Amino acid sequence: MKTQTKKVLIAILFAILFVSAARAELTKQIDTIVNRPSQKKVQFSIQIVKADSGKTQYCHNAKTPLIPASNMKIITTAAALKYLGADYEYKTKIGLCNDTLIVTASGDPLLGDKDTDGKYNRLKNWIFDDISKSLRQKKQTDINDIIIDSSVFDDQRVHPSWPKDELNRWYACEISGLNYNGNCIEITTKNINGKVAVFVEPQTDFVKIINQIRPMQNGKGAVGAYRNSQPNKITLKGKCKKQQGPFAVAIERPSAFFGFLLAEYLAKEGIAIKGRLIEKPVENCNIKPLTEYRTPIADCLNRCNKDSLGLAAEALLKTTAANSNTDKKKGGWEKGSQVISQYLLNLGIEKGEFYIDDGSGFSRKNKLTANAIAKVLLDVYKNRDWQLYKNSLAVAGVNGTIKKYFKEEKYKSKIFAKTGYINGVKSLSGVCTTTKGDYIFSIITNNANWQTRKAINDIAKAIVDNNR
C-alpha cells in the first residue's frame, strides 16, 4: 500500500514539474518576443489563463489599461449575449395604419447587409420586393405617408469621440434605429473614352454626387469621397485611369435612407406615394401587420467579431441600453456604457482597468486591460452559450480577420480570436485549443509598429507550441 502511494506521489510530482517546466518555457518564449529590439517602445498588456481552471499561465502588465481598438467588441458582444440572451432576435415590423405605411425599427444592424443576405441566398432588394408584394396582397395600390419609427435608439447617430474626418468611411457610419446596407452607398468610377462615369449602388436620388474626377492615361489613379455642408451631398475628387472601386461611403440619416429607397421602389412597382416620408415615434395608432424581418443575435455576433463590423457592435451596445430601459426605447451610448461597465464590475474587474466609450473600439478613449478581456472571455467560456460565442470569432487560417494568418497546419483552426487595429494600436484576444486543453488569452499593444502584429501572432503560436 505504501509503495503504491509512493508511486502516485512521484507521478504527481513529475506532473507538477512537467507543468512548471512547460510554463517556464512559455514565459521564456513570450518574454523574448516582448523584448525584441523592434518592440522596445511598444506597450504590452498580456494575460493567458487555462480555461478550465482559470489559473494564470502568463501575465505581463495584465492590469495596465490600454486602448484596445476592436478588441472592445469582445466586451460589447459578451455583454449583449448576457443581457439579451442567445435567443434574442431583432424584429423590424412593417404595417399599415389606415393608408399610412409604418416601419417600426428594432435597431437591426444587418438589414440589407450583403454578407448576411448572401448567407441566406437573398436577392438584391428582397426587403422592398417583399413589402411591395405584401401591399399588393392587401389590394393596397397607393399609400399616403411612410413613417419610420426609429425611436428604439436615441437621436445621437454619431459618436462625439469619432474623428470627424473619417465619418464618411464605412467603419464610422452613423448608427440609427433603422440601418440598411451598412448605412453606406457603394461607388465605382470608370474611365470611358476619356470621360469618368460614376456608378452608385443602390441607385437613388437620396444622395447627390458631384463628380470632379479627372481622367488619366498613365500612372496610378485614386479617388476620394468628401462630404459637404449639405447632408448626403458627396464630392468625388481624384484621378481615374480605368476603374476605381467599388468602395463604400457612409451616408447621413440612415432611417430616412431606407424610407427613401422604399418609396422609390414602391413607385417603380406602380404603388403611388401620395404623402411624405416622416421619421417619428408612432403612438396611438392601430397598426395592422403586413410583414416582419428577423435577425438572430448570432448573425450580429458573427459580423461583429469575425468580420469586425463596427455598425453591429454599436447597434448591440445601443440595443443592450434600450433593453435596460422600461420602455425598451432610446438606447444610447451613455446608457450602454453604464450597463457594460456594471457587467465588468460584476465580474470582479477593478474600476481602474476599463473605460467604456463606444461599442466598436473606434474611440481612442476606450481603455481595457488584458486581464479584463480574459475575465470576460472566461465568463462566457463557463456559460452554456460558449459554443455560440466561439463560433462568432475569426478562425486561424480559415475565415474572418485572421484568415490570412496562422496558415501552418499546426496552428490552422486552433486559434479563435478577435483582432484589433487603429493607428498605433494592435490587439488579439480569444482562445487557443490544444491537446492539453483550452487557453484563453488577451494581447493589447499601444505604440505599436509594423512589426507588432507578427509579435502578437508569435505569442499566440507560442501558446499552441507549448501545449501540444
C-alpha positions as CSV (number, residue, x, y, z in Angstrom):
1,M,0.0,0.0,0.0
2,K,2.8,2.4,0.9
3,T,4.6,1.5,-2.3
4,Q,1.5,2.3,-4.3
5,T,1.0,5.6,-2.5
6,K,4.7,6.5,-3.1
7,K,4.3,5.8,-6.9
8,V,1.2,8.1,-7.0
9,L,3.0,10.8,-5.2
10,I,6.0,10.5,-7.5
11,A,3.7,10.6,-10.6
12,I,2.0,13.8,-9.2
13,L,5.4,15.4,-8.5
14,F,6.6,14.6,-12.1
15,A,3.3,16.1,-13.5
16,I,3.8,19.3,-11.4
17,L,7.4,19.6,-12.5
18,F,6.4,19.0,-16.2
19,V,3.7,21.7,-16.0
20,S,6.1,24.1,-14.3
21,A,8.7,23.4,-16.9
22,A,6.2,24.0,-19.7
23,R,5.0,27.2,-18.1
24,A,8.6,28.4,-17.6
25,E,9.3,27.7,-21.3
26,L,6.2,29.6,-22.4
27,T,7.2,32.5,-20.2
28,K,10.7,32.5,-21.7
29,Q,9.4,32.5,-25.2
30,I,6.9,35.3,-24.7
31,D,9.4,37.4,-22.8
32,T,11.8,37.1,-25.7
33,I,9.1,38.2,-28.1
34,V,8.0,41.2,-26.0
35,N,11.7,42.2,-25.6
36,R,12.6,42.1,-29.3
37,P,14.5,45.3,-30.3
38,S,11.7,46.2,-32.8
39,Q,9.2,46.2,-29.9
40,K,11.3,48.2,-27.4
41,K,8.9,51.2,-27.4
42,V,5.7,49.1,-27.6
43,Q,3.4,48.8,-24.6
44,F,2.1,45.3,-24.0
45,S,-0.7,44.1,-21.8
46,I,-0.9,40.3,-21.8
47,Q,-2.9,37.7,-19.9
48,I,-3.0,33.9,-20.6
49,V,-5.2,31.6,-18.4
50,K,-6.1,27.9,-18.5
51,A,-9.7,28.0,-19.4
52,D,-10.9,25.0,-17.3
53,S,-9.2,26.2,-14.1
54,G,-8.9,29.9,-14.7
55,K,-5.3,29.7,-13.5
56,T,-2.9,32.3,-14.9
57,Q,-0.2,30.8,-17.2
58,Y,1.5,34.1,-18.1
59,C,1.0,37.7,-17.5
60,H,2.7,40.9,-18.5
61,N,1.3,44.3,-17.3
62,A,-2.0,42.4,-17.3
63,K,-3.7,45.2,-15.3
64,T,-2.4,48.1,-17.3
65,P,-5.2,49.8,-19.2
66,L,-4.5,50.4,-22.8
67,I,-6.5,51.5,-25.9
68,P,-8.0,48.1,-27.1
69,A,-9.1,49.1,-30.7
70,S,-11.6,46.4,-31.9
71,N,-10.9,44.1,-29.0
72,M,-13.6,46.4,-27.4
73,K,-16.0,44.3,-29.5
74,I,-15.3,41.3,-27.3
75,I,-16.7,43.2,-24.3
76,T,-19.7,44.5,-26.2
77,T,-20.7,41.2,-27.7
78,A,-20.2,39.3,-24.4
79,A,-22.4,41.8,-22.5
80,A,-25.1,41.8,-25.3
81,L,-25.2,38.0,-25.2
82,K,-25.5,38.0,-21.4
83,Y,-28.3,40.7,-21.2
84,L,-30.2,40.0,-24.4
85,G,-29.8,36.2,-24.5
86,A,-28.8,33.7,-27.1
87,D,-32.4,33.5,-28.5
88,Y,-32.7,37.3,-29.0
89,E,-33.9,38.4,-32.4
90,Y,-34.1,41.8,-34.0
91,K,-37.6,42.3,-35.4
92,T,-38.3,45.0,-37.9
93,K,-42.0,45.3,-38.4
94,I,-44.0,46.7,-41.4
95,G,-47.6,47.6,-41.0
96,L,-50.5,49.8,-42.1
97,C,-52.3,52.4,-40.1
98,N,-55.2,53.3,-42.4
99,D,-53.3,54.2,-45.6
100,T,-50.1,55.1,-43.9
101,L,-47.2,52.7,-44.1
102,I,-45.4,52.2,-40.8
103,V,-41.9,50.8,-40.4
104,T,-41.1,50.1,-36.8
105,A,-37.4,49.7,-36.4
106,S,-35.6,47.4,-33.9
107,G,-32.0,48.6,-34.3
108,D,-31.1,45.7,-36.5
109,P,-27.6,46.4,-38.0
110,L,-27.9,43.8,-40.7
111,L,-30.9,44.8,-42.8
112,G,-29.7,44.7,-46.4
113,D,-26.2,43.6,-45.3
114,K,-24.6,41.9,-48.3
115,D,-22.8,39.2,-46.3
116,T,-25.9,38.3,-44.4
117,D,-28.1,38.3,-47.5
118,G,-25.5,36.1,-49.2
119,K,-25.6,33.6,-46.3
120,Y,-29.4,33.2,-46.8
121,N,-29.3,33.5,-50.6
122,R,-31.4,36.6,-50.6
123,L,-31.7,38.6,-53.8
124,K,-31.0,42.3,-54.3
125,N,-33.8,44.5,-53.0
126,W,-35.5,41.5,-51.4
127,I,-36.9,43.6,-48.5
128,F,-38.5,46.2,-50.8
129,D,-39.8,43.5,-53.1
130,D,-41.4,41.7,-50.1
131,I,-43.1,44.9,-48.8
132,S,-44.4,45.6,-52.3
133,K,-45.9,42.1,-52.6
134,S,-47.4,42.3,-49.1
135,L,-49.1,45.6,-50.1
136,R,-50.5,44.1,-53.3
137,Q,-51.9,41.1,-51.3
138,K,-53.8,43.6,-49.3
139,K,-55.0,45.3,-52.5
140,Q,-53.1,48.4,-51.5
141,T,-52.3,50.3,-54.7
142,D,-51.4,53.6,-53.1
143,I,-50.3,54.9,-49.7
144,N,-50.2,58.2,-48.0
145,D,-47.2,58.8,-45.7
146,I,-44.3,56.5,-45.0
147,I,-43.5,56.8,-41.3
148,I,-40.2,55.4,-39.9
149,D,-40.3,54.8,-36.2
150,S,-36.6,54.5,-35.2
151,S,-37.2,55.5,-31.5
152,V,-35.6,52.2,-30.3
153,F,-32.4,54.2,-30.4
154,D,-31.8,57.8,-29.4
155,D,-31.1,60.6,-31.9
156,Q,-27.3,60.7,-31.4
157,R,-26.2,58.9,-34.6
158,V,-22.5,60.0,-34.5
159,H,-20.3,59.3,-31.5
160,P,-18.6,62.5,-30.3
161,S,-15.2,60.8,-29.9
162,W,-15.0,59.6,-33.5
163,P,-12.6,61.6,-35.8
164,K,-14.7,64.0,-37.9
165,D,-12.5,63.5,-41.0
166,E,-13.3,59.8,-41.1
167,L,-17.1,59.9,-40.7
168,N,-17.7,59.1,-44.4
169,R,-15.8,55.8,-44.0
170,W,-17.8,52.6,-43.7
171,Y,-16.4,51.8,-40.3
172,A,-17.6,55.1,-38.9
173,C,-21.1,55.1,-40.4
174,E,-24.0,56.6,-38.5
175,I,-25.9,54.4,-36.0
176,S,-29.7,54.6,-36.3
177,G,-32.7,52.7,-35.1
178,L,-33.2,51.6,-38.7
179,N,-30.0,50.7,-40.5
180,Y,-29.7,49.5,-44.1
181,N,-26.9,48.3,-46.4
182,G,-24.4,49.1,-43.7
183,N,-25.6,52.7,-43.9
184,C,-23.4,53.1,-46.9
185,I,-23.6,53.5,-50.7
186,E,-21.1,51.8,-53.0
187,I,-19.3,53.9,-55.6
188,T,-17.5,52.8,-58.7
189,T,-15.8,55.1,-61.2
190,K,-14.9,54.2,-64.7
191,N,-12.9,55.9,-67.4
192,I,-15.0,55.5,-70.6
193,N,-13.4,57.0,-73.7
194,G,-11.7,59.8,-71.7
195,K,-14.7,60.7,-69.5
196,V,-15.2,59.5,-66.0
197,A,-18.6,57.9,-65.2
198,V,-19.8,57.3,-61.7
199,F,-22.0,54.4,-60.7
200,V,-23.8,54.3,-57.3
201,E,-25.3,51.2,-55.7
202,P,-28.1,51.3,-54.6
203,Q,-29.2,53.8,-57.3
204,T,-31.1,56.6,-55.5
205,D,-31.8,60.3,-55.5
206,F,-31.3,60.3,-51.8
207,V,-27.6,61.1,-52.4
208,K,-26.3,63.8,-54.7
209,I,-22.9,63.1,-56.3
210,I,-20.6,65.9,-57.5
211,N,-18.1,64.4,-60.0
212,Q,-14.8,66.3,-60.0
213,I,-12.7,63.3,-61.1
214,R,-10.2,63.8,-63.8
215,P,-9.5,61.0,-66.4
216,M,-5.9,59.9,-66.9
217,Q,-3.9,57.7,-69.3
218,N,-0.8,57.0,-67.3
219,G,0.1,56.4,-63.7
220,K,-2.0,55.1,-60.8
221,G,-5.4,56.6,-60.1
222,A,-7.0,57.3,-56.8
223,V,-10.5,58.7,-55.9
224,G,-11.7,60.1,-52.6
225,A,-15.2,61.0,-51.4
226,Y,-15.8,64.2,-49.5
227,R,-18.8,65.4,-47.6
228,N,-20.4,68.8,-48.0
229,S,-22.2,71.0,-45.5
230,Q,-25.4,69.8,-47.2
231,P,-26.3,66.3,-45.9
232,N,-25.7,63.5,-48.4
233,K,-24.1,65.8,-51.0
234,I,-20.8,64.0,-51.8
235,T,-18.0,65.4,-53.9
236,L,-15.7,62.9,-55.7
237,K,-12.2,64.0,-56.4
238,G,-9.1,62.4,-57.8
239,K,-7.9,60.7,-61.0
240,C,-9.2,57.6,-62.8
241,K,-7.2,55.6,-65.3
242,K,-9.5,52.6,-65.9
243,Q,-11.6,51.9,-62.8
244,Q,-11.6,52.9,-59.1
245,G,-13.8,51.0,-56.6
246,P,-16.2,49.8,-55.7
247,F,-15.7,51.5,-52.4
248,A,-18.2,52.2,-49.6
249,V,-19.1,55.7,-48.5
250,A,-21.2,56.3,-45.3
251,I,-24.4,58.3,-45.8
252,E,-26.2,60.5,-43.3
253,R,-29.7,59.9,-41.8
254,P,-29.8,56.1,-42.3
255,S,-33.5,55.7,-41.3
256,A,-34.5,58.3,-44.0
257,F,-32.2,56.5,-46.4
258,F,-34.2,53.3,-46.0
259,G,-37.5,55.1,-46.3
260,F,-36.4,56.9,-49.4
261,L,-35.3,53.7,-51.1
262,L,-38.6,52.1,-50.1
263,A,-40.6,54.9,-51.6
264,E,-38.6,54.9,-54.8
265,Y,-39.0,51.1,-55.2
266,L,-42.8,51.2,-54.5
267,A,-43.2,53.9,-57.1
268,K,-41.4,51.8,-59.7
269,E,-43.7,48.9,-58.8
270,G,-46.7,51.1,-59.5
271,I,-47.7,51.8,-55.9
272,A,-48.4,55.5,-55.7
273,I,-46.9,57.5,-52.8
274,K,-49.2,60.5,-52.1
275,G,-47.8,61.8,-48.9
276,R,-44.5,62.4,-47.2
277,L,-41.6,60.5,-45.7
278,I,-41.6,61.1,-41.9
279,E,-39.3,59.9,-39.2
280,K,-41.1,59.9,-35.8
281,P,-42.3,57.7,-33.0
282,V,-45.7,56.2,-33.7
283,E,-48.2,56.3,-30.9
284,N,-52.0,55.7,-30.5
285,C,-52.3,54.0,-33.9
286,N,-53.9,50.7,-34.6
287,I,-51.2,49.2,-36.8
288,K,-52.3,46.2,-39.0
289,P,-49.2,44.0,-39.5
290,L,-48.0,43.4,-43.1
291,T,-44.7,41.6,-42.6
292,E,-41.7,41.2,-40.3
293,Y,-38.0,40.8,-40.7
294,R,-35.9,38.9,-38.1
295,T,-32.2,38.8,-37.5
296,P,-30.9,36.4,-34.8
297,I,-28.2,37.7,-32.4
298,A,-25.9,35.0,-33.6
299,D,-25.6,36.7,-37.0
300,C,-24.8,40.0,-35.4
301,L,-22.1,38.4,-33.2
302,N,-20.5,36.8,-36.3
303,R,-20.4,40.0,-38.3
304,C,-19.1,41.9,-35.2
305,N,-16.4,39.5,-34.0
306,K,-15.5,37.5,-37.1
307,D,-15.6,40.4,-39.6
308,S,-15.2,43.4,-37.2
309,L,-18.3,45.2,-38.4
310,G,-18.5,48.4,-36.2
311,L,-22.1,49.0,-37.0
312,A,-23.0,45.6,-35.5
313,A,-21.1,46.5,-32.3
314,E,-22.6,49.9,-31.8
315,A,-26.1,48.5,-32.5
316,L,-25.6,45.8,-29.9
317,L,-24.5,48.3,-27.4
318,K,-27.5,50.6,-28.0
319,T,-29.8,47.6,-28.0
320,T,-28.5,46.5,-24.7
321,A,-29.1,50.0,-23.4
322,A,-32.6,50.1,-24.8
323,N,-33.4,46.7,-23.3
324,S,-32.4,48.1,-19.9
325,N,-34.9,50.9,-20.1
326,T,-38.5,50.4,-19.0
327,D,-40.0,51.4,-22.4
328,K,-37.3,49.4,-24.3
329,K,-36.5,52.6,-26.3
330,K,-33.9,55.4,-26.8
331,G,-30.9,53.2,-26.4
332,G,-27.8,55.3,-26.4
333,W,-24.0,55.3,-25.9
334,E,-24.1,56.7,-22.4
335,K,-26.6,54.2,-21.0
336,G,-24.9,51.3,-22.9
337,S,-21.5,52.2,-21.5
338,Q,-23.1,52.2,-18.0
339,V,-24.6,48.7,-18.5
340,I,-21.4,47.3,-19.8
341,S,-19.3,48.9,-17.1
342,Q,-21.6,47.3,-14.5
343,Y,-21.2,43.9,-16.2
344,L,-17.4,44.2,-15.8
345,L,-17.7,45.3,-12.2
346,N,-19.9,42.3,-11.5
347,L,-17.1,40.1,-12.8
348,G,-14.8,41.5,-10.2
349,I,-12.8,43.6,-12.6
350,E,-11.5,46.7,-10.9
351,K,-12.8,50.1,-12.0
352,G,-9.4,51.3,-12.9
353,E,-9.0,48.6,-15.5
354,F,-11.5,49.9,-18.0
355,Y,-13.3,52.9,-19.6
356,I,-16.1,52.2,-22.0
357,D,-16.7,55.0,-24.5
358,D,-18.2,53.2,-27.5
359,G,-19.0,49.6,-28.6
360,S,-16.7,49.1,-31.5
361,G,-13.4,50.3,-30.2
362,F,-13.1,53.1,-32.8
363,S,-12.9,55.7,-30.0
364,R,-9.4,56.2,-28.6
365,K,-11.0,57.0,-25.2
366,N,-11.7,53.3,-24.6
367,K,-9.4,51.6,-22.1
368,L,-9.1,47.9,-21.3
369,T,-6.6,45.6,-19.6
370,A,-5.7,42.2,-20.9
371,N,-6.9,40.9,-17.5
372,A,-10.4,42.4,-18.1
373,I,-10.7,40.9,-21.6
374,A,-9.5,37.5,-20.3
375,K,-12.0,37.6,-17.4
376,V,-14.9,38.4,-19.8
377,L,-13.9,35.5,-22.1
378,L,-13.6,33.2,-19.2
379,D,-17.1,34.2,-18.0
380,V,-18.5,33.4,-21.4
381,Y,-16.4,30.1,-21.5
382,K,-18.1,28.9,-18.4
383,N,-21.5,29.8,-19.8
384,R,-23.8,27.4,-21.8
385,D,-23.6,29.9,-24.8
386,W,-19.8,29.5,-25.2
387,Q,-20.0,27.5,-28.4
388,L,-22.3,30.1,-30.0
389,Y,-19.8,32.8,-28.9
390,K,-16.7,30.8,-30.0
391,N,-18.3,30.3,-33.4
392,S,-18.5,34.1,-33.8
393,L,-14.8,34.6,-33.5
394,A,-12.4,34.6,-36.5
395,V,-10.7,31.2,-37.1
396,A,-7.0,31.0,-37.7
397,G,-6.1,30.4,-41.3
398,V,-9.8,29.8,-42.2
399,N,-12.0,32.9,-42.0
400,G,-12.6,36.4,-40.7
401,T,-9.8,38.9,-39.9
402,I,-7.2,36.2,-39.1
403,K,-7.9,34.2,-42.3
404,K,-4.5,35.2,-43.8
405,Y,-2.6,34.4,-40.6
406,F,-1.7,31.1,-39.0
407,K,-1.8,29.1,-42.3
408,E,0.6,26.4,-40.9
409,E,-1.2,23.1,-40.2
410,K,-0.3,23.1,-36.5
411,Y,-2.0,26.5,-36.0
412,K,-4.8,26.4,-38.5
413,S,-8.2,26.2,-36.8
414,K,-6.5,26.1,-33.4
415,I,-6.9,29.8,-32.6
416,F,-10.2,31.5,-32.4
417,A,-9.8,35.3,-31.9
418,K,-10.8,38.9,-32.4
419,T,-8.3,41.2,-33.9
420,G,-8.0,45.0,-33.2
421,Y,-6.4,47.8,-35.2
422,I,-6.4,51.6,-35.2
423,N,-3.4,53.8,-35.7
424,G,-0.7,52.8,-33.1
425,V,-2.9,50.1,-31.6
426,K,-2.9,46.3,-32.3
427,S,-4.6,43.6,-30.3
428,L,-5.6,40.0,-30.4
429,S,-7.8,38.1,-27.9
430,G,-9.5,34.8,-27.9
431,V,-8.9,31.1,-27.2
432,C,-6.3,28.6,-28.3
433,T,-7.5,25.0,-28.5
434,T,-4.7,22.5,-27.7
435,T,-4.3,18.8,-26.8
436,K,-3.8,19.9,-23.2
437,G,-7.0,22.0,-23.1
438,D,-8.2,25.5,-24.0
439,Y,-6.2,28.6,-23.2
440,I,-7.8,32.0,-23.1
441,F,-5.5,34.9,-24.0
442,S,-5.6,38.6,-24.5
443,I,-2.8,40.7,-26.0
444,I,-3.2,44.5,-26.3
445,T,-0.4,46.7,-27.6
446,N,-0.1,50.5,-27.8
447,N,2.6,52.5,-29.6
448,A,2.5,49.5,-32.0
449,N,4.6,49.5,-35.2
450,W,4.5,47.5,-38.4
451,Q,6.2,44.5,-36.8
452,T,3.9,44.3,-33.8
453,R,1.3,42.2,-35.5
454,K,3.9,39.5,-36.1
455,A,5.0,39.7,-32.4
456,I,1.3,39.3,-31.3
457,N,0.8,36.3,-33.7
458,D,4.1,34.7,-32.4
459,I,2.7,34.9,-28.8
460,A,-0.4,33.1,-29.9
461,K,1.7,30.5,-31.7
462,A,3.8,30.0,-28.6
463,I,0.7,29.1,-26.6
464,V,-0.1,26.3,-29.1
465,D,3.5,25.2,-29.3
466,N,3.9,24.8,-25.6
467,N,0.8,22.8,-25.1
468,R,1.0,20.2,-27.9
